[in-house]
Structures are given as C-alpha cells and as structure tokens.
C-alpha cells in the first residue's frame, strides 16, 4: 500500500471509514464538519492511523483498505496483447497497459527489446520468434500442406461410355 493512501477521515472529533463518512454524517471529504473544521484525511504513512477503527462500524481502517485492495486486484481485467510489426518488418507485441513483472522478465530473458517511441516490444532476430508462455497467446497455426489430387475411377468409366 502506498504511504499516501487514504484509510479514512477525521470529522466531528470522530474517525470514519470512507463508507460511514457519507452514510452516517451525509458529508463528503471536501466538506467541513459540523464544528466548521475541514474533514482531514487519515493517511497510511502515519503509524498511529493504522491502529484506528471506524467509530460507527468498528472495522479497522487498515483491514478495510487491505480487503478493498485485494478485491480490486482480483477483479482486474486481463491483459490484452496484440501481435503487430515494428517499423513494418520485425515481429512485435503491443500491450494495453504495463505488463506484470513476471511477463516483463520473460520478455527480457527471451531477448525481446522495448521501443519506448513506438510503445511496443519487438523481436530483433530472425525466425523462430519465441513468445513467452506466460502471455497466454494461442500457439501459431501449422502451415497448410497440399495433398495429392484424388482420381476417381467411376468418372473415367462414365466418360468413356
């Protein structure tokens, strides 16, 4: 958790979790409390704030934030990867956002290079192009091979009659 993450708020000489601030007092973080003082955010960097509990629901502010972070991480949309070309020639991969650390490590270990101007990872060497399995891309399709022509004997018999 980042040090400037807001765990809760202090208003009316009480401690509120973000949900209870609006539900119980009807106030928003940008308002002033009933005593005319500004509502103060309680940051994670302050060790004394991490021990605070909401006055109304009784939940620890730190536990509430950790549960919220875990839910956001679980519901994060999956990473989308697009196969493209770098400068029209080299195979490249474009991501919709910054890939996780394990995928970045796999790309670097395999020999892929980052082009910040184009915003993509490109393969500098020739074929074959190793795509890390951690990307979850489908395997390349096998090439189509031609078969020998089919000769039907009935057609030859009917044509000679």
Buried (B, 14 or more C-beta within 10 A) or exposed (E): EEEEBBBBBBBBEBBBBBBBBBEBBEBEBEBEBEEEEEBEBBBBEEEEBBEBBBBBEEBBBBEBBEEEEEEEEEEEEEBEBEEBEBEEEBBBBBBEEEBEEEBBEBBEEEEBBEEEEEEBBBBEEEEEBEBBEBBEEEEEEEEEEEEEEEEEEEEEEEEEE
